[in-house]
Amino acid sequence: MRTLAIAALQTTPVPHDLEASWQRFADQVRTTRDLFPHVQLIVVPELLLAAEGSLLQPAPDDWMEQVAVTVPGPLTDRICELATKTGLWLVPGSVYERAEDGHIHNTALAVSPQGEIAARYRKVFPWQPYEKTTPGNEFTVFDIPGAGRVGLAICYDGSFPETVRQLAWLGAEIVLQPTLTPTRDREMELVCARANAWTNQIYVVNVNAGDPAGVGQSVIVDPEGTVRQQAGPGEEILVDVLDLDTVTRVRSYGSAGINRPWSQLARYGESLKLPMYGGSGIHTPDWLQGQAP
């Protein structure tokens, strides 16, 4: 049985205080490890380490410029050291990343227990017109040895079905989605989390910031679209052990033992006309090659 024990920390930064937000994050990671020693991976909300404020306590207009970091750099060095000392996989939400060309991206990171940056994902769908970061242009997955393949998404990415469909096509069995939502459209994000999990037969872990930075309601959804856990508005830890073989079972025998969308795409996908994507056909993913449709 392939399993991955995770902890989704629905927490908040210290508004506009980078060092205090870092210390809070590091303390919470160490506390989670001590409380739940079986946990292998910790994920926290979007822009936690950028110390964003609440909706009614916004940061200065140039905050993004002030706090943008290079990757790798001093902040990622600290994250890598924390991962090594705790022996954990860390997905520390996202940061404002200043790229080589000077553009600033909203970037999620995954760091291994060996202190290596295993993945860097630049948010493809910033929440425009409110979010001023430059969009990324590709989706990212990484492997956790002995468990499975993980995809990264950030907040508003989940509103576009292309995001999780592409991550699943790349072989992801879990999507980790750090989020920072302080508004009442959170209900629709929860609908999208379930829909993305069900239509792609994949786990979705959407971890939002707690009150007052966000409205909470973090969720863990299984490959059949069932909500395994859902948080309230305040600070919480969602601890779960995800059975990655469930993804294999659901894709082989169908959601509720009925629906097999990937097999159907393997049969007919390449003959589809898809003018909105400037081409035709959905190519069968590598992980489905050779399997009986």
C-alpha positions in Angstrom: 0.0 0.0 0.0 1.4 3.4 -1.0 0.5 6.0 1.5 1.5 9.6 2.2 0.8 11.1 5.7 0.2 14.9 5.3 -0.6 17.8 7.6 -2.4 20.8 6.1 -1.9 23.8 8.4 -4.7 26.3 8.2 -2.8 29.1 9.7 -2.0 32.8 9.3 1.1 35.0 8.9 2.0 37.9 11.2 0.9 40.7 9.0 3.7 42.7 7.3 6.4 41.1 9.5 8.5 38.7 7.6 10.7 37.5 10.4 7.8 36.9 12.8 5.9 35.0 10.1 9.0 32.9 9.5 9.4 32.1 13.2 5.7 31.3 13.5 5.9 28.9 10.5 9.0 27.2 11.7 7.6 26.7 15.2 4.3 25.3 13.8 6.3 22.9 11.6 8.3 21.6 14.5 5.2 21.4 16.7 3.3 19.4 14.0 6.3 17.0 13.7 6.3 16.5 17.5 2.5 16.0 17.8 2.2 13.8 14.7 5.5 12.0 14.1 4.1 9.8 11.3 3.5 12.9 9.1 5.7 13.0 6.1 4.7 16.3 4.4 3.4 19.7 5.6 1.6 22.2 3.4 0.6 25.8 4.4 -1.4 28.6 2.8 -0.5 30.8 -0.1 2.0 33.7 0.5 2.3 32.8 4.2 6.0 33.7 4.3 5.3 36.9 2.3 3.5 38.1 5.5 0.5 39.4 3.6 -2.2 41.3 5.7 -5.9 40.7 5.9 -8.4 42.1 3.4 -9.1 45.1 5.6 -5.4 45.4 6.7 -3.7 45.5 3.3 0.0 45.7 2.8 1.7 48.8 1.4 1.3 49.2 -2.4 4.9 48.2 -3.0 4.9 45.3 -0.6 5.3 42.7 -3.4 8.4 44.5 -4.6 9.8 44.8 -1.1 9.5 41.2 -0.1 10.2 39.4 -3.4 13.0 36.8 -3.1 15.2 34.9 -5.4 14.9 31.1 -5.7 17.3 29.8 -4.6 18.2 32.4 -2.0 18.4 33.2 1.7 14.7 32.3 2.4 14.8 29.0 0.5 18.1 28.2 2.4 16.1 28.5 5.6 13.3 26.4 4.3 15.8 23.7 3.2 17.5 23.7 6.5 14.2 23.3 8.4 13.2 20.4 6.1 16.5 18.7 6.8 16.3 19.2 10.6 12.7 18.0 10.8 13.0 15.2 8.2 9.9 16.5 6.4 8.7 17.3 3.0 7.7 21.0 3.1 5.4 22.9 0.8 5.7 26.3 2.4 2.7 27.9 0.6 4.1 30.3 -2.0 6.4 33.3 -2.1 6.9 36.3 -4.3 9.7 35.3 -6.5 11.8 37.8 -8.4 12.9 36.0 -11.6 16.1 36.5 -13.6 14.3 38.8 -15.9 13.0 41.0 -13.1 9.4 39.9 -13.2 7.7 38.8 -10.0 5.9 35.5 -9.8 3.7 33.9 -7.1 5.7 30.7 -6.7 5.0 27.5 -4.8 7.9 25.4 -3.7 8.4 21.8 -2.6 11.4 21.0 -0.5 12.6 17.4 0.3 13.8 16.1 3.6 17.3 16.2 2.1 17.0 19.9 1.9 16.7 20.1 -1.9 14.2 22.2 -3.9 12.3 19.4 -5.6 9.8 21.6 -7.4 9.1 25.3 -8.2 5.8 26.3 -9.7 4.9 29.8 -10.8 1.2 30.5 -10.6 -0.3 30.2 -14.1 -3.6 31.9 -13.3 -3.1 34.9 -10.9 -6.3 36.4 -9.5 -6.6 39.2 -11.9 -7.1 42.2 -11.8 -6.4 42.1 -8.1 -3.1 40.1 -8.1 -0.2 41.9 -9.9 2.2 39.0 -10.3 3.4 37.8 -13.7 1.8 34.5 -14.8 3.8 31.4 -15.2 3.5 29.3 -18.3 3.9 25.6 -17.3 2.6 23.1 -14.7 4.8 21.3 -12.3 4.9 17.8 -10.7 7.4 16.1 -8.5 7.9 12.6 -7.1 8.0 11.4 -3.5 9.9 8.2 -3.4 7.8 5.2 -2.2 4.6 7.2 -2.3 3.7 8.8 -5.7 3.6 11.9 -7.8 2.4 15.3 -6.6 1.3 18.3 -8.5 1.3 21.9 -7.4 -1.4 24.5 -7.9 -2.1 27.9 -6.2 -5.5 29.3 -5.2 -7.2 30.7 -8.4 -5.6 28.0 -10.5 -8.3 25.7 -9.3 -11.0 27.7 -11.1 -9.5 26.7 -14.5 -10.2 23.0 -15.3 -7.0 22.9 -17.5 -4.9 23.1 -14.3 -5.7 19.9 -12.6 -6.4 18.0 -15.8 -2.9 18.9 -17.0 -1.3 17.9 -13.6 -3.2 14.6 -13.7 -2.1 14.1 -17.3 1.5 14.5 -16.1 0.9 11.7 -13.6 0.0 13.5 -10.4 -2.0 11.6 -8.0 -2.3 14.4 -5.4 -2.6 18.1 -6.0 -1.5 20.4 -3.2 -3.1 23.8 -3.6 -2.1 26.6 -1.2 -4.7 29.2 -1.1 -5.3 32.7 0.3 -9.0 33.5 0.0 -10.6 36.1 2.3 -13.8 36.5 0.3 -17.2 34.8 0.1 -16.4 33.1 -3.2 -14.7 30.4 -1.1 -17.9 28.3 -1.5 -17.2 28.1 -5.3 -13.6 27.1 -4.6 -14.9 24.2 -2.6 -17.1 23.2 -5.5 -14.1 23.4 -7.8 -11.9 21.3 -5.4 -14.5 18.5 -5.5 -15.0 18.8 -9.2 -11.3 18.8 -10.0 -10.8 15.7 -7.7 -13.7 13.8 -9.2 -13.2 14.6 -12.9 -9.5 13.7 -12.7 -9.7 10.9 -10.1 -7.0 12.6 -7.9 -6.6 13.8 -4.4 -7.0 17.6 -3.9 -5.6 19.2 -0.8 -6.7 22.8 -0.7 -5.3 24.6 2.3 -6.6 28.2 2.9 -5.5 30.8 5.4 -7.4 31.0 8.6 -9.2 34.0 10.1 -8.4 36.9 9.8 -6.1 36.4 6.8 -8.6 34.1 5.1 -11.9 32.5 5.6 -10.5 29.0 6.2 -12.6 26.0 5.1 -9.5 24.0 4.0 -10.4 20.7 2.4 -9.0 17.3 1.6 -10.9 15.6 -1.2 -10.5 12.0 -2.4 -10.3 10.8 -6.0 -14.1 10.2 -6.0 -14.9 13.8 -5.0 -15.7 12.9 -1.4 -14.6 15.5 1.2 -12.5 13.6 3.7 -12.0 16.6 6.0 -13.1 20.2 6.0 -11.8 22.9 8.4 -13.8 25.7 10.0 -12.7 29.4 9.8 -10.0 29.5 12.4 -6.6 27.9 12.8 -6.6 24.1 12.4 -4.4 21.2 11.4 -5.9 18.7 9.0 -3.9 15.4 9.4 -4.6 12.6 7.0 -3.0 9.5 5.5 -3.7 9.4 1.8 -3.8 6.0 0.2 -2.3 6.5 -3.3 -3.5 3.0 -4.4 -7.0 4.5 -4.2 -6.2 6.6 -7.2 -5.2 3.4 -9.1 -8.3 1.6 -8.0 -10.7 4.4 -8.9 -9.0 4.9 -12.3 -9.2 1.1 -13.0 -12.7 0.4 -11.8 -14.3 3.9 -11.9 -15.6 6.5 -9.5 -18.3 4.7 -7.4 -17.3 1.7 -9.4 -18.8 3.2 -12.5 -17.1 6.2 -14.2 -13.8 5.8 -16.1 -13.0 9.1 -17.8 -9.3 8.5 -18.4 -10.0 5.2 -20.2 -12.5 6.9 -22.4 -10.1 9.7 -23.2 -7.5 7.0 -24.1 -10.1 5.5 -26.6 -11.3 8.7 -28.3 -9.2 11.6 -27.1 -6.8 11.8 -30.0 -9.7 12.1 -32.5 -11.2 15.1 -30.8 -11.2 18.5 -32.5 -10.1 21.2 -30.0 -9.9 24.5 -31.8 -9.7 26.6 -28.6 -6.3 25.0 -27.9 -5.1 25.6 -31.5 -4.9 21.9 -32.3 -6.6 18.6 -32.2 -6.6 15.5 -30.0 -5.9 14.7 -26.4 -2.8 12.4 -26.3 -2.9 9.4 -24.0 -0.7 10.2 -20.9 2.4 8.1 -20.4 1.0 6.5 -17.2 -2.0 5.1 -19.1 0.0 3.7 -22.1 -0.4 0.0 -22.4 -3.4 -0.3 -20.0 -6.5 -1.8 -21.4 -9.1 1.0 -22.1 
